[in-house]
Every structure is written in structure tokens, then in C-alpha cells.
Amino acid sequence: MKILKWLTVLIISGLTLISILFSQSSESLKSNRKAIENEIAHTQKLINQVRSNQKTSLNELQLLRRQISNRERLITELNNELYQMEMEIDLNTKLSRDLDKKLEYMKTDYERVVYLAYKNRKFIDKITFLLSADNFSQMYRRARYYNIFSESVKTQVVLINKTKEEIEKKNAEIEILKNEKVEILEGKEKEVKNLERDRTTKTRSANQLKKRERELVKELKAKQKRRAELDRAIKRAIEAEIKAENERKRAAAAKKPGATVAASKTTSTSAAPVLTLTPEEALVSNSFVNNKGKLPWPVAKGSKISDFGTAPHPDVPSIVIDNKGIDILVEPGTQVRAIFDGVVSGVLDMGGTKVVMIRHGEYLTVYQNLATVTVKKGDKIKTKQIIGTVAKVPGGSGYELHFEVWKKTSTLNPSQWLSSKY
């Protein structure tokens, strides 16, 4: 009887633990699905925004490409959820069957106990049963036997009722899971249709752009020229800032009694100046490096439409794009935020749009194409502090932030520094 009791408790405890583990896994999958659905909704808003230009643009095609990728990820996530759900339904069904068998066994055992009670009904009257004992020792044994027998009957009734409740609970869970499975299957069917629609739209848009290839080549070359001018201006500003900062530090050191001023590290006008870091700046620099891959994005929400590096343009292969950073398409009025603590080393006005440079020790982050700026040179900045708003792309149909990461006077891949999520 004790073995049966503990076995039943163990089974029910095991069922509870398995349910918790499945629930945690299911919640994780649902969370991933929700994040992708939010990204799809945001990307669709951006697509609608750039379409208002009435003329198919490269941005629209890039967004469609990203949206197709989003939908493929969502369908994969839905398949994962379906697989998880089918496993959970199968397990719950098996557990329900096992509980049914256990219930039948307990009922049989209970019937045996009841039969024994009936067969020995003369012992049911406890007082008569005890008083008919030949001696005190026999009376004690009978009392103990009677209590064990009575407790066994009660335990059997409790276990049977608990098992019945657990079976009902499992069957209810199975019904809920089956209903959720139907909803997910319907959602998957809808996303497959949306995916096919987006692929058709992308093909149509690509064909329309092909007819305007000359115009697009001209547009991309103009953008590349403007970007190259900006990069040169930023590099000059960085070099000038490093030179001025080193001179300031040398002059401050020279004023200290008995100080020996170190020679400048720059030996010629063509060599890139090297910033001399104070102990505090070195700490900031090290902290920035330690947070590589975990830094927040420069905008709370957006869609990355181009990556760092040199590669042929995906839609106009005759043009090679040399991107010193990443481009993020956003909604109008989107605020730009610093990705780490630092000091504003410069604010540039580049023909209608602005550039903010923030120094983090020997590293810099550069935020291009800002409409408004809320900081000035020398300001101390905190992580996620708002520094301005994104401007509309000159001659374009969307609002786009160009973001760069520099070490000394060389650019680095921002995607390697930013968190995988916004």
C-alpha cells in the first residue's frame, strides 16, 4: 500500500514538473514569435512609408527583402511551436492513458479491500472486535490492525480521487493545446500566403527598378559621393580633435612644476595622430570594449537596410558600395540615442543634415543624417541619452540613420558591437 501511495505521488509530481518544463519552453517560443511579429509590423509600416513616394525605390526593395526574411523566420518559429505542441499533446495523451491504467489498478485494489472488509464484517464493529480479544496483547494487535486497515481504505479513496482529478486536468490541457494548435496552423497558413505575396511584390518591384537602372546608378553614385565626402570630413575632424586634445594635455602637463613634457607621437604631417589617453579615458575605452556585442542600438526601433563593408549593391550590381557603417531605416521623428557613456567630440553641419561624434576613450561612435541635435561639443553623455532626431534622406523617400564605430582613425563593423536585439 505504501509503495502504491508513493508511486502515485511520484507520478503526479513528475507530471507537474514536466508540465512546468514544457510551459517554460512554450513561453520562450511564444516570446520569439511575438518579437518577430512586432518586427514584421514595424517593417510593414516602413514599406508603406517609402511607398508614399509613388515611385518604386531601392529602400522599398531592401525592406521587402528584409520582410521576406522576417516572414521566413516567423514560419520557422511557428513550425517550432507546432512541433513543441505536438510533443506536448502526445506526452499528455500518454500520461492520461497511464493514469487511466493506474486508476483501474487502484479501483481493483480498492474493490479487493472492500471485499475483505465485507468478508470480515464481524470486525467492522471496532469495539466488539477489540473486546473479543483473549488478552491485552491481542487487543493491541487488533487495534493496530484495525487502524492500518482503516487508513488504507482512506488512502485508497484519496489516491483514486487525486488520480481522477489529474486525468480530468490532463484531458482539459489536451483540448486547450489542440485549440492552440489549430490557431497556429491558421497563422502559419496566413504567413505562407503573405510570404508568397511579398515575393511576388519584390519580383515586380525589381523589374520596375530594372527599367530605371540608369537613373538608379546616377542616384547611387551621388549617394556614394556624398557619403565619401562625409567620411573624409569626419576623418579630418577626428584627426584635428586628436591633435588639439594632445596639445591641450601637453600644455597642461608643461604647467606642472618639474614636469617633463613627452614628445608628440606624430612624426610627420601625413601620419595619423594618436590620442594620448588619461587614466580615466583608458577606463572608458576598456569598458567600451568589454561591452562589445551588448551595446544598445542608436534607435529604439528600426530596420537595418545595409551592412558594413564593400560589396556590389544587391539591386544594382554594377555599383560597388563601400559602407563604413550601417544604415537603419526608421519612422519620421525617431530619436537618436548614444550607445555608451562618452563625451561629444564634435557636431558637424553637412549641408542640411547634422553629424554627432561621441568619444569613448580611443573609440568613437558617429551618428549621421540628423535633423535636430540636442547636444554640443564637450557635453558628457550617458548611455541611451537622446542626442537628436533622424532626418529624411536627401532626395530619398525615407528617414535613415547612418551609424559608424571608429577606433582611432579606422572604421569598425558596428554590427559586431551592437546587441542582437533593439
C-alpha positions as CSV (number, residue, x, y, z in Angstrom):
1,M,0.0,0.0,0.0
2,K,2.8,2.4,0.9
3,I,4.6,1.6,-2.4
4,L,1.4,2.4,-4.3
5,K,0.9,5.6,-2.4
6,W,4.4,6.8,-3.1
7,L,4.3,5.7,-6.7
8,T,1.2,7.7,-7.3
9,V,2.6,10.8,-5.6
10,L,5.8,10.4,-7.7
11,I,3.8,10.1,-10.9
12,I,1.7,13.2,-10.1
13,S,4.8,15.2,-9.1
14,G,6.5,14.1,-12.3
15,L,3.6,15.2,-14.3
16,T,3.7,18.6,-12.7
17,L,7.4,19.0,-13.3
18,I,7.1,18.0,-17.0
19,S,4.2,20.5,-17.4
20,I,6.3,23.3,-15.9
21,L,9.3,22.5,-18.3
22,F,7.0,22.3,-21.3
23,S,5.3,25.6,-20.2
24,Q,8.7,27.4,-20.0
25,S,9.8,26.1,-23.4
26,S,6.4,27.1,-24.9
27,E,6.6,30.6,-23.4
28,S,10.1,31.1,-24.9
29,L,8.8,30.1,-28.3
30,K,5.9,32.4,-28.0
31,S,8.2,35.3,-26.9
32,N,10.4,34.7,-30.0
33,R,7.3,34.6,-32.2
34,K,5.9,37.9,-30.7
35,A,9.3,39.6,-31.3
36,I,9.3,38.6,-35.0
37,E,5.7,39.6,-35.4
38,N,6.5,43.1,-34.0
39,E,9.4,43.4,-36.4
40,I,7.2,42.4,-39.3
41,A,4.6,45.0,-38.3
42,H,7.3,47.7,-38.0
43,T,8.9,46.8,-41.3
44,Q,5.4,47.0,-43.0
45,K,5.0,50.5,-41.6
46,L,8.3,51.5,-43.2
47,I,7.3,49.9,-46.5
48,N,4.1,51.8,-46.5
49,Q,6.1,55.0,-45.7
50,V,8.5,54.7,-48.6
51,R,5.7,53.7,-51.0
52,S,4.1,57.1,-50.4
53,N,6.7,58.4,-52.8
54,Q,4.6,56.7,-55.6
55,K,7.8,55.5,-57.3
56,T,9.5,52.2,-56.5
57,S,12.7,52.9,-54.6
58,L,15.8,50.9,-53.6
59,N,14.7,51.3,-50.0
60,E,11.4,49.6,-50.7
61,L,13.2,46.7,-52.3
62,Q,15.6,46.4,-49.4
63,L,12.7,46.5,-47.0
64,L,10.8,43.8,-49.0
65,R,13.8,41.6,-48.9
66,R,14.0,42.1,-45.1
67,Q,10.3,41.4,-44.8
68,I,10.6,38.2,-46.7
69,S,13.4,37.1,-44.3
70,N,11.2,38.1,-41.3
71,R,8.3,36.0,-42.6
72,E,10.6,33.0,-43.3
73,R,11.8,33.3,-39.7
74,L,8.2,33.6,-38.4
75,I,7.2,30.4,-40.3
76,T,10.2,28.6,-38.9
77,E,9.2,29.8,-35.4
78,L,5.6,28.6,-36.0
79,N,6.9,25.2,-37.1
80,N,8.9,25.0,-33.9
81,E,5.8,25.8,-31.9
82,L,3.8,23.2,-33.7
83,Y,6.4,20.6,-33.1
84,Q,6.6,21.5,-29.4
85,M,2.8,21.4,-29.2
86,E,2.5,18.0,-30.9
87,M,5.1,16.7,-28.5
88,E,3.2,18.1,-25.5
89,I,-0.1,16.7,-26.8
90,D,1.5,13.3,-27.4
91,L,3.0,13.3,-23.9
92,N,-0.2,14.4,-22.2
93,T,-2.1,11.8,-24.1
94,K,0.3,9.1,-23.0
95,L,0.3,10.3,-19.4
96,S,-3.5,10.4,-19.4
97,R,-3.5,6.7,-20.6
98,D,-1.0,5.8,-17.9
99,L,-3.2,7.5,-15.3
100,D,-6.2,5.6,-16.6
101,K,-4.4,2.3,-16.2
102,K,-3.3,3.4,-12.7
103,L,-6.9,4.3,-11.8
104,E,-8.1,0.9,-13.0
105,Y,-5.4,-0.8,-10.8
106,M,-6.4,1.3,-7.8
107,K,-10.1,0.6,-8.3
108,T,-9.3,-3.1,-8.4
109,D,-7.2,-2.8,-5.3
110,Y,-9.9,-0.9,-3.6
111,E,-12.5,-3.5,-4.6
112,R,-10.3,-6.1,-3.0
113,V,-10.1,-4.1,0.2
114,V,-13.9,-3.6,0.3
115,Y,-14.4,-7.3,-0.4
116,L,-12.1,-8.2,2.5
117,A,-13.9,-5.8,4.7
118,Y,-17.2,-7.4,3.7
119,K,-15.8,-10.9,4.3
120,N,-14.6,-9.9,7.7
121,R,-17.6,-7.7,8.5
122,K,-17.8,-9.0,12.0
123,F,-14.6,-7.0,12.6
124,I,-16.1,-3.8,11.3
125,D,-17.6,-3.0,14.8
126,K,-14.4,-1.8,16.3
127,I,-15.4,-2.0,19.9
128,T,-16.8,-5.6,19.6
129,F,-13.7,-6.5,17.6
130,L,-11.4,-5.2,20.4
131,L,-13.3,-6.5,23.4
132,S,-13.5,-10.0,22.0
133,A,-9.7,-10.3,22.3
134,D,-8.3,-13.1,24.6
135,N,-5.7,-10.8,26.2
136,F,-4.4,-7.3,26.2
137,S,-1.6,-8.1,23.7
138,Q,-4.1,-9.4,21.2
139,M,-6.3,-6.4,21.8
140,Y,-3.3,-4.1,21.0
141,R,-2.5,-6.1,17.8
142,R,-6.2,-5.9,16.7
143,A,-6.3,-2.1,17.4
144,R,-3.2,-1.6,15.3
145,Y,-4.5,-3.9,12.5
146,Y,-7.9,-2.0,12.5
147,N,-6.1,1.4,12.3
148,I,-3.9,0.2,9.4
149,F,-6.9,-1.3,7.6
150,S,-9.0,1.9,8.1
151,E,-6.1,4.2,7.0
152,S,-5.6,2.0,3.9
153,V,-9.2,2.4,2.8
154,K,-9.0,6.2,3.3
155,T,-5.7,6.4,1.4
156,Q,-7.1,4.5,-1.5
157,V,-10.1,6.8,-1.7
158,V,-7.8,9.9,-1.7
159,L,-5.5,8.5,-4.3
160,I,-8.3,7.5,-6.6
161,N,-9.9,11.0,-6.3
162,K,-6.5,12.6,-6.9
163,T,-5.9,10.5,-10.0
164,K,-9.3,11.2,-11.3
165,E,-8.6,15.0,-10.9
166,E,-5.3,14.6,-12.6
167,I,-6.8,12.8,-15.6
168,E,-9.5,15.5,-15.9
169,K,-6.8,18.2,-15.8
170,K,-4.7,16.4,-18.4
171,N,-7.7,16.0,-20.7
172,A,-8.6,19.7,-20.4
173,E,-4.9,20.6,-21.2
174,I,-5.0,18.4,-24.3
175,E,-8.2,20.2,-25.5
176,I,-6.6,23.6,-24.9
177,L,-3.4,22.5,-26.8
178,K,-5.4,21.2,-29.7
179,N,-7.3,24.5,-30.0
180,E,-3.9,26.4,-29.8
181,K,-2.6,24.1,-32.5
182,V,-5.5,25.0,-34.8
183,E,-4.8,28.7,-34.3
184,I,-1.1,28.3,-35.0
185,L,-1.8,26.2,-38.2
186,E,-4.2,29.0,-39.3
187,G,-1.5,31.6,-38.5
188,K,1.1,29.6,-40.5
189,E,-1.2,29.3,-43.5
190,K,-1.7,33.1,-43.4
191,E,2.0,33.8,-43.2
192,V,2.8,31.4,-46.1
193,K,0.3,33.4,-48.2
194,N,1.9,36.7,-47.0
195,L,5.3,35.4,-47.9
196,E,4.2,34.5,-51.4
197,R,2.6,37.9,-51.8
198,D,5.8,39.7,-50.7
199,R,7.9,37.6,-53.0
200,T,5.6,38.5,-55.9
201,T,5.8,42.2,-54.9
202,K,9.6,42.0,-54.7
203,T,9.9,40.5,-58.1
204,R,7.5,43.1,-59.6
205,S,9.4,46.0,-57.8
206,A,12.8,44.6,-59.0
207,N,11.5,44.5,-62.6
208,Q,10.3,48.1,-62.3
209,L,13.7,49.2,-60.9
210,K,15.5,47.5,-63.7
211,K,13.8,49.8,-66.2
212,R,15.2,52.7,-64.2
213,E,18.7,51.3,-63.9
214,R,20.5,54.4,-65.4
215,E,18.6,56.6,-63.0
216,L,19.4,54.4,-60.1
217,V,23.1,54.2,-61.0
218,K,23.2,58.0,-61.0
219,E,21.3,58.2,-57.7
220,L,23.7,55.6,-56.1
221,K,26.8,57.3,-57.4
222,A,25.6,60.7,-56.0
223,K,24.9,59.0,-52.6
224,Q,28.3,57.3,-52.7
225,K,30.0,60.7,-53.5
226,R,28.1,62.4,-50.6
227,R,29.0,59.5,-48.2
228,A,32.7,59.7,-49.2
229,E,32.8,63.5,-48.6
230,L,31.2,62.9,-45.2
231,D,33.7,60.2,-44.3
232,R,36.6,62.5,-45.3
233,A,35.2,65.3,-43.3
234,I,34.7,63.1,-40.3
235,K,38.2,61.7,-40.5
236,R,39.6,65.2,-40.7
237,A,37.6,66.3,-37.7
238,I,38.8,63.3,-35.7
239,E,42.4,63.9,-36.6
240,A,42.1,67.6,-35.7
241,E,40.4,66.7,-32.5
242,I,43.1,64.3,-31.5
243,K,45.8,66.8,-32.3
244,A,44.1,69.6,-30.4
245,E,43.5,67.3,-27.4
246,N,47.1,66.1,-27.3
247,E,48.3,69.7,-27.5
248,R,46.0,70.6,-24.6
249,K,47.2,67.8,-22.5
250,R,50.9,68.6,-23.2
251,A,50.3,72.2,-22.4
252,A,48.6,71.3,-19.1
253,A,51.4,68.9,-18.2
254,A,54.0,71.6,-19.0
255,K,52.5,73.9,-16.4
256,K,53.0,71.4,-13.6
257,P,56.2,72.0,-11.6
258,G,59.1,69.8,-12.6
259,A,57.1,68.2,-15.4
260,T,58.8,66.6,-18.4
261,V,56.7,67.0,-21.5
262,A,56.7,63.9,-23.7
263,A,57.4,64.4,-27.4
264,S,54.5,64.2,-29.8
265,K,53.9,60.7,-31.3
266,T,53.2,62.3,-34.7
267,T,56.4,62.5,-36.7
268,S,55.1,63.8,-40.0
269,T,52.0,65.6,-41.2
270,S,50.9,62.5,-43.2
271,A,50.9,60.2,-40.2
272,A,47.6,59.7,-38.4
273,P,47.8,61.3,-34.9
274,V,47.5,59.0,-31.9
275,L,45.4,60.1,-29.0
276,T,47.1,60.1,-25.6
277,L,44.7,58.7,-23.1
278,T,44.3,59.8,-19.5
279,P,43.8,57.0,-16.9
280,E,40.1,57.9,-16.8
281,E,39.8,57.8,-20.7
282,A,41.6,54.4,-20.7
283,L,39.0,53.1,-18.3
284,V,36.1,54.3,-20.5
285,S,37.9,52.7,-23.5
286,N,38.3,49.4,-21.8
287,S,34.7,49.4,-20.6
288,F,33.5,50.1,-24.1
289,V,35.5,47.1,-25.4
290,N,34.1,44.9,-22.6
291,N,30.6,45.7,-23.7
292,K,31.2,44.6,-27.3
293,G,28.2,42.8,-28.7
294,K,26.0,44.1,-25.8
295,L,25.7,47.8,-26.7
296,P,22.2,49.2,-27.3
297,W,21.1,50.3,-30.8
298,P,21.3,54.0,-31.6
299,V,17.5,54.0,-32.2
300,A,14.8,52.2,-30.2
301,K,13.2,50.7,-33.3
302,G,14.2,50.5,-37.0
303,S,15.2,48.2,-39.9
304,K,18.8,47.7,-40.9
305,I,18.9,48.0,-44.7
306,S,22.6,47.9,-45.4
307,D,25.6,46.4,-43.7
308,F,29.2,47.4,-43.1
309,G,31.8,46.6,-45.8
310,T,32.5,46.6,-49.5
311,A,30.1,44.7,-51.8
312,P,28.1,45.1,-55.0
313,H,24.7,46.7,-54.5
314,P,22.1,43.8,-54.2
315,D,19.8,45.5,-56.8
316,V,22.3,47.4,-59.0
317,P,25.3,45.0,-59.1
318,S,27.3,47.4,-61.4
319,I,27.7,49.7,-58.4
320,V,30.1,48.6,-55.6
321,I,29.1,50.0,-52.2
322,D,31.8,50.9,-49.7
323,N,29.9,51.3,-46.4
324,K,31.8,52.5,-43.4
325,G,28.9,51.7,-41.1
326,I,25.3,50.5,-41.2
327,D,22.1,52.2,-42.4
328,I,18.9,52.0,-40.4
329,L,15.5,53.0,-41.8
330,V,13.2,54.5,-39.2
331,E,9.9,56.3,-38.9
332,P,9.6,60.1,-39.0
333,G,10.5,61.8,-35.7
334,T,12.6,58.8,-34.5
335,Q,15.0,59.9,-31.7
336,V,18.7,59.0,-31.8
337,R,20.4,57.9,-28.6
338,A,24.1,57.4,-27.6
339,I,25.1,53.7,-27.4
340,F,27.5,54.3,-24.5
341,D,28.8,56.8,-21.9
342,G,31.2,59.3,-23.5
343,V,31.9,62.9,-24.4
344,V,30.7,64.8,-27.5
345,S,33.8,65.4,-29.6
346,G,32.1,67.2,-32.4
347,V,28.9,68.3,-34.1
348,L,29.2,68.8,-37.8
349,D,26.7,70.5,-40.2
350,M,26.9,68.7,-43.5
351,G,24.7,70.6,-46.0
352,G,21.3,70.5,-44.2
353,T,21.9,67.4,-42.0
354,K,24.0,67.1,-39.0
355,V,26.6,64.6,-37.7
356,V,27.3,63.9,-34.0
357,M,30.6,62.3,-32.9
358,I,30.9,60.8,-29.4
359,R,34.2,59.7,-27.9
360,H,34.6,56.7,-25.7
361,G,38.3,56.6,-24.9
362,E,40.1,55.7,-28.1
363,Y,36.8,54.7,-29.7
364,L,34.2,57.0,-31.3
365,T,30.6,56.5,-32.4
366,V,29.3,58.6,-35.3
367,Y,25.6,59.4,-35.9
368,Q,24.9,60.8,-39.4
369,N,21.9,62.3,-41.1
370,L,20.3,64.0,-38.0
371,A,17.6,66.6,-38.5
372,T,18.0,68.1,-35.0
373,V,20.7,67.9,-32.4
374,T,20.3,68.3,-28.6
375,V,23.9,68.2,-27.6
376,K,27.1,70.3,-28.1
377,K,30.8,69.7,-28.2
378,G,32.2,68.8,-24.8
379,D,28.9,67.5,-23.3
380,K,29.2,64.4,-21.2
381,I,26.8,61.8,-22.4
382,K,25.2,58.8,-20.7
383,T,24.1,55.5,-22.4
384,K,20.8,55.8,-24.2
385,Q,20.8,59.6,-23.8
386,I,18.9,61.3,-26.6
387,I,21.2,63.3,-28.9
388,G,18.8,64.3,-31.7
389,T,16.3,63.1,-34.3
390,V,16.7,61.3,-37.7
391,A,16.4,63.4,-40.9
392,K,14.8,62.4,-44.2
393,V,17.3,61.1,-46.7
394,P,18.3,64.0,-49.1
395,G,16.4,63.2,-52.3
396,G,15.1,60.0,-50.8
397,S,11.7,58.6,-49.6
398,G,12.6,57.6,-46.1
399,Y,14.2,58.5,-42.8
400,E,17.6,56.9,-42.4
401,L,20.3,56.9,-39.8
402,H,23.9,56.1,-40.8
403,F,25.8,54.8,-37.8
404,E,29.6,54.2,-37.6
405,V,32.1,52.9,-35.0
406,W,35.7,54.1,-35.1
407,K,38.9,53.1,-33.4
408,K,41.4,56.0,-33.7
409,T,41.1,56.8,-37.4
410,S,39.8,53.5,-38.7
411,T,36.2,52.3,-39.0
412,L,34.9,49.0,-37.4
413,N,31.8,46.9,-38.1
414,P,29.0,48.3,-35.9
415,S,27.0,45.1,-36.1
416,Q,29.7,43.3,-34.1
417,W,29.4,45.9,-31.3
418,L,25.6,46.2,-31.0
419,S,23.3,43.8,-29.2
420,S,21.4,41.3,-31.4
421,K,18.1,42.9,-30.2
422,Y,17.0,46.6,-30.0
